[in-house]
Amino acid sequence: MAVRQPARGVLRRRLFCFPYGGGGAAAFRHWQKGLADDIEVVAMQLPGRETRLREAPLSSITAMVDACLPLLEDNELPCALFGHSLGALVAFETALALECRGARPPAHVFVSARRPPDEREAHSPIAGFDDARFIAELQARHAAIPAAVMREPELLALFLPTLRADIGAFENYVCTPRQLASPLHVFGGTADRNPRPEQLPGWQRMALQPIRVRLFDGDHFFMASQRVALLADIDAAWPAGPAPAAQRRRMSGRAVEEV
């Protein structure tokens, strides 16, 4: 369900990461090295991707949130959530669900490369298109399928059901009419066309506290090209507090594991 990158020092905090459409936990494989040594990175691995590629993908944001919630409800440490593109919606709705259930709320919620949830998609739906038209439209709009996958028909055939389900989840999503209490940070790329940088302040409608917007050089996938600067920003926004006595005695010496 998730891939963990253990803290390099005394474990005090967890950063739960939600990948973009079609992506999986590997999108965050180098993240722990760029964060404070007391943070464990927990990258969500939903059905239909990477090590779970042959499982049926989830087809709604609600189903994705429901799949992730147990792991967060069992978490005993201060945590933050990060989500990119599709993952931004999942992270936002997961944070709202935690608040609604009276569970420990996230210390921070970081949403990246996603327009405000209450703004509908400007493009017409494509999830129901046949494969050839779906791929053409998807590449024209988002360039979402890597060239290496496009060159391998068998791999592409495995990849398509997850992409189609993720796009359908985008297209059928209905925003929860509630505002988030946790501090909300919004990231975007200066050259991103969806969302455009000027759309990002609209996330303020989703938050009770004033939001913070930060732009990075790059397109929709600035998360990769600007990883060092992005992680430095997260680190600065989420300073470590004092460790509980039990945690001061607990050292993280585990290898990367999947749970």
C-alpha positions in Angstrom: 0.0 0.0 0.0 3.0 2.3 0.6 6.7 2.4 0.2 8.6 3.8 3.1 12.0 5.6 3.1 13.2 5.5 6.7 14.4 8.6 8.5 18.2 8.9 8.6 18.1 10.0 12.3 15.7 9.9 15.1 12.2 9.4 13.7 9.9 12.2 14.6 7.7 13.0 11.6 6.2 11.4 8.5 5.6 12.9 5.0 2.8 11.1 3.2 3.2 11.5 -0.6 0.5 11.0 -3.2 1.7 10.7 -6.9 0.4 12.2 -10.1 -2.0 10.4 -12.5 -0.4 7.2 -13.8 2.5 7.5 -11.3 3.5 5.5 -8.3 5.7 5.5 -5.3 8.9 5.7 -7.5 8.2 9.3 -8.1 9.4 10.0 -4.6 12.3 7.6 -4.5 15.0 10.2 -3.8 13.0 12.4 -1.5 14.2 11.4 1.9 17.8 12.5 1.0 16.5 16.0 0.5 14.5 16.3 3.7 15.4 16.7 7.4 16.9 13.5 8.8 14.0 13.0 11.3 11.4 12.6 8.5 10.2 9.3 7.1 8.8 9.5 3.6 5.8 7.3 3.0 4.9 7.1 -0.7 1.4 5.8 -1.5 1.3 2.9 -3.9 -2.3 2.5 -5.1 -3.5 -0.4 -7.2 -2.7 -0.4 -10.9 0.8 1.0 -10.8 4.4 -0.2 -10.5 4.5 -3.2 -8.1 0.7 -3.3 -8.2 0.4 -2.8 -12.0 -1.7 -5.9 -12.6 -4.3 -5.0 -10.0 -7.4 -3.2 -11.0 -7.0 0.6 -10.6 -9.3 2.7 -8.5 -11.6 4.9 -10.5 -12.6 7.7 -8.2 -10.9 10.1 -5.8 -13.2 8.9 -3.0 -12.0 5.3 -3.5 -8.3 6.5 -3.4 -8.9 8.4 -0.2 -10.6 5.4 1.4 -7.7 3.2 0.5 -5.2 5.6 2.0 -7.0 6.6 5.2 -6.3 3.5 7.3 -2.5 4.1 7.0 -2.9 7.7 8.1 -5.3 7.0 10.9 -2.9 4.5 12.4 0.0 7.0 12.2 1.1 8.1 15.7 3.6 10.8 14.6 3.1 14.4 13.4 2.7 14.3 9.7 2.3 16.3 6.5 0.7 15.5 3.2 2.1 16.2 -0.3 0.3 15.5 -3.5 1.1 16.4 -7.2 -1.6 16.9 -9.8 -4.1 14.0 -9.2 -2.3 13.4 -5.9 -3.1 17.0 -4.9 -6.8 16.2 -4.9 -6.2 12.9 -3.1 -4.1 14.7 -0.4 -6.6 17.5 0.0 -9.6 15.2 0.3 -7.6 12.9 2.7 -6.8 15.8 4.9 -10.4 16.8 5.0 -11.5 13.2 5.8 -9.0 13.1 8.7 -10.4 16.3 10.1 -13.9 15.1 9.7 -13.2 11.8 11.6 -11.5 13.6 14.5 -8.1 12.0 13.7 -4.8 13.7 14.1 -4.8 16.5 11.4 -1.8 17.0 9.2 0.6 19.7 10.4 0.8 20.9 6.8 -0.8 20.0 3.4 1.3 20.7 0.3 -0.6 20.6 -3.0 1.3 20.8 -6.3 0.4 21.3 -10.0 -3.3 21.3 -9.6 -5.9 24.1 -10.0 -8.4 24.7 -7.2 -10.7 21.7 -6.6 -13.8 23.8 -7.2 -12.8 24.8 -10.7 -14.0 22.4 -13.3 -11.8 21.0 -16.1 -12.0 23.3 -19.2 -11.4 20.4 -21.6 -14.1 17.9 -22.7 -14.0 14.4 -21.1 -11.7 11.8 -22.7 -11.8 8.8 -20.4 -14.4 7.1 -22.6 -12.5 7.4 -25.8 -11.1 4.4 -27.6 -7.4 3.7 -27.0 -6.0 5.5 -30.0 -8.0 8.7 -29.5 -7.5 8.6 -25.7 -3.7 8.4 -26.1 -3.6 11.1 -28.7 -5.7 13.5 -26.6 -3.8 12.6 -23.4 -0.4 13.3 -25.0 -1.7 16.6 -26.6 -3.0 17.9 -23.3 -0.5 16.6 -20.8 2.3 14.6 -22.5 1.6 12.1 -19.7 2.9 8.9 -21.2 6.8 8.6 -21.2 8.4 8.0 -24.6 9.8 4.7 -23.4 6.3 3.4 -22.6 5.0 4.7 -26.0 7.6 2.6 -27.8 6.6 -0.7 -26.0 3.0 -1.8 -27.0 2.8 -4.5 -24.3 3.9 -2.1 -21.6 1.5 0.6 -22.9 -1.3 -1.9 -22.8 -0.6 -2.5 -19.1 -0.3 1.2 -18.4 -3.4 2.4 -20.1 -6.1 1.0 -17.7 -4.5 3.0 -14.8 -4.2 6.2 -16.9 -7.8 5.8 -18.0 -9.0 5.3 -14.5 -7.0 8.2 -13.2 -8.4 10.5 -15.9 -11.9 9.3 -15.2 -11.3 10.1 -11.5 -10.3 13.7 -12.5 -13.3 14.1 -14.8 -15.9 12.8 -12.3 -14.5 14.5 -9.2 -16.9 16.7 -7.2 -15.2 19.0 -4.7 -16.1 18.5 -1.0 -17.7 21.8 0.1 -15.5 22.2 3.2 -12.5 24.3 4.0 -9.3 22.8 5.3 -8.1 23.8 8.8 -4.5 22.7 8.4 -2.0 25.1 6.8 -2.1 24.8 3.0 0.8 25.4 0.7 0.3 25.6 -3.1 3.1 24.9 -5.6 3.1 25.5 -9.3 5.3 25.6 -12.4 5.9 28.9 -14.2 5.4 27.3 -17.6 2.6 25.0 -16.6 -0.5 25.3 -18.8 -2.8 23.3 -16.6 -3.0 24.8 -14.1 -1.8 28.2 -15.1 0.1 30.1 -12.4 -2.7 32.7 -12.0 -5.1 30.0 -11.1 -3.2 28.9 -8.0 -4.3 31.6 -5.5 -7.9 30.3 -5.9 -6.9 27.5 -3.5 -7.6 30.1 -0.8 -11.3 29.3 -1.2 -10.4 25.8 0.1 -8.6 26.9 3.3 -9.5 28.5 6.6 -6.0 29.9 7.1 -4.2 32.2 4.6 -2.5 29.9 2.0 1.1 30.2 0.7 1.7 30.0 -3.1 5.2 29.2 -4.5 6.2 29.0 -8.2 9.1 27.0 -9.5 10.7 27.2 -12.9 9.4 24.5 -15.2 6.3 22.9 -16.6 3.7 20.5 -15.1 6.4 18.1 -13.9 8.6 20.7 -12.1 8.4 18.3 -9.2 11.2 16.3 -10.9 13.2 19.1 -12.4 13.1 21.3 -9.3 13.2 18.5 -6.7 16.0 20.0 -4.6 14.3 23.5 -4.4 10.9 21.9 -3.8 12.2 19.8 -0.9 14.0 22.7 0.6 10.8 24.7 0.6 8.9 21.9 2.3 11.7 21.6 4.9 11.6 25.3 5.7 7.8 25.4 5.9 7.7 22.4 8.3 10.3 22.9 11.1 10.8 20.1 13.5 9.3 20.4 17.0 10.7 18.7 20.2 10.7 15.0 20.0 8.7 13.0 22.5 10.8 11.0 25.0 9.9 7.7 23.4 10.9 8.9 20.0 14.2 10.3 21.2 15.1 6.7 22.1 13.9 5.3 18.8 16.3 5.2 15.9 15.2 4.4 12.4 17.5 1.7 11.0 15.1 0.0 8.7 15.6 -0.5 5.0 13.1 0.7 2.4 10.0 -1.4 2.8 6.7 -1.9 1.2 3.6 -2.3 3.4 
